[in-house]
Amino acid sequence: MNVSIITVFPELYEPFLSVSLIKRAQEKGLIGIDVQSFFSLVPPKKRIDAATFGPGSGMLIRPEVVQDAVERQEKAHGKAFKIFFSPQGEPLNQRLLAKIAVQAQHAGHVMLFPARYEGMDARVEQEYADMIVSVGDFVLMGGDIPAMMLLEGFLRLIPGIVGKEESVHEESFTGPFTDYPEYTEPVEWKNRLVPDIVRSGNHAAIADWRMHQAARTSVRKHFSWMRSHAMTKKQQDCAASYMPRHYVALVHGDVLIGGERGVGTTSVTSIDLHDIARSCATYGVKEFFVVTPLLDQKRIVKKLLDFWCSDNGIMYNKSRHRAVKLVTVQDTIEQTIAAIEQQEGVAPLVIATSAVTGLVHAPLITFYDQVTAWQLDRPVLLVFGTGQGLRPEFLCQCDFQLLPIEGFSDFNHLSVRSAVAVVLDRWLGINSKDGGNQGE
Ligand SMILES: C[S@@+](CC[C@H](N)C(=O)[O-])C[C@H]1O[C@@H](n2cnc3c(N)ncnc32)[C@H](O)[C@@H]1O
């Protein structure tokens, strides 16, 4: 396979390409790397760059220079898979590297175009780019470090370049989990011991321990990656065991009801009860508390639950009882919190929800912050209000207030059951980019 790199600074690549596995891969003839300077493509004294049109200063690499590079390198090494670099490109991750490795082997020739200055004339990417890659949401001075990252990342996936090929497929981000901790000698260092299990010689036990360690780190530190990746049932169960238990409360008593009365108690509705219970069952919530102090309302809840759990109810709908069994009625939110504390032996982290934008009563938490909350090692109670929402006095006492759900409109009056579904999905949901989960 040939790799052409067209750069303003070819000298940057000399040390990089003359060490370690990349050096060896070239020596073994697995890859040929041809680094060319943009300046070699223009006659002496001719510029490779020109000023951008329109207001704003900055220089761009001229399109004909890139054209010359493409024509020259493709003549020498065949048609290439062409990769440009830009902060606006596709984020580089293991998934993209795997795609690049496949394309590179298929094409047999990869061209990398690390830019400098303000980048390239936009028409160049439109004309030539098979892929535009970003190494992160930040701006570097040039694309050479991104090009080196990409090389290090995809070359290790080309058979023969890394000695122990199986290790390539067992490392962080090749599956849903990051890597597990690894140890070497000495067995004791600064009073820290290598875990007995990894020295036990019991390969099955070591594999199990490693999977648990990897799952724990992935849940606690790389949840977004993990949930974007297809998992086996075993991996999913293992990951779930490291997520704190979640509870949902739907508060009917002491909520804002508007008008002159201000605060009051709303009625339970059968549709909220079912639908929220079903969302809770889907997202692995341990218990769904319906909070109302009113006896007649409690009776209605009981009647509904009794029906779905009765023979007639189960005959009518086989799975509904699994969801409604999660429902427990409590008089007040304080009793709900106390009940969870009693079950868990530790008070839950209380996260309140509100549809009101711009009014924050407790520390704000976003839908990206579940990992921060989980690191506190406490069960989580997500509290939803009915009527016109939870009272500010209650919100002030919560550990966190979750950012309101919003779309690109000025309307965010969701039904509470829709809000619960959205919050649970954003907070706990699996969101695979690789197709569905993978059986056992
Ligand atoms: C100063 S940057 C140009 C930034 C560009 N004007 C923008 O704001 O999107 C110059 C070059 O560095 C490279 N570069 C900078 N940051 C990058 C990143 N995060 N990922 C990939 N390439 C990057 C690209 O080749 C880019 O064209």
The ligand as an ORCA input file, in Angstrom:
! r2SCAN-3c Opt
* xyz 0 1
  C      -5.872     27.182     11.200
  S      -6.576     25.714     10.584
  C      -7.932     26.339      9.662
  C      -9.193     26.397     10.475
  C     -10.435     26.718      9.660
  N     -10.359     28.050      9.144
  C     -11.656     26.571     10.542
  O     -11.917     27.422     11.383
  O     -12.371     25.530     10.420
  C      -5.448     25.184      9.363
  C      -5.485     23.708      9.021
  O      -5.104     22.943     10.154
  C      -5.730     21.669     10.120
  N      -6.530     21.534     11.370
  C      -6.658     22.427     12.349
  N      -7.423     21.960     13.349
  C      -7.806     20.720     12.993
  C      -8.614     19.728     13.595
  N      -9.223     19.915     14.758
  N      -8.789     18.567     12.937
  C      -8.194     18.350     11.731
  N      -7.422     19.260     11.113
  C      -7.223     20.440     11.729
  C      -6.587     21.660      8.866
  O      -5.857     21.046      7.831
  C      -6.816     23.138      8.612
  O      -7.151     23.407      7.268
*
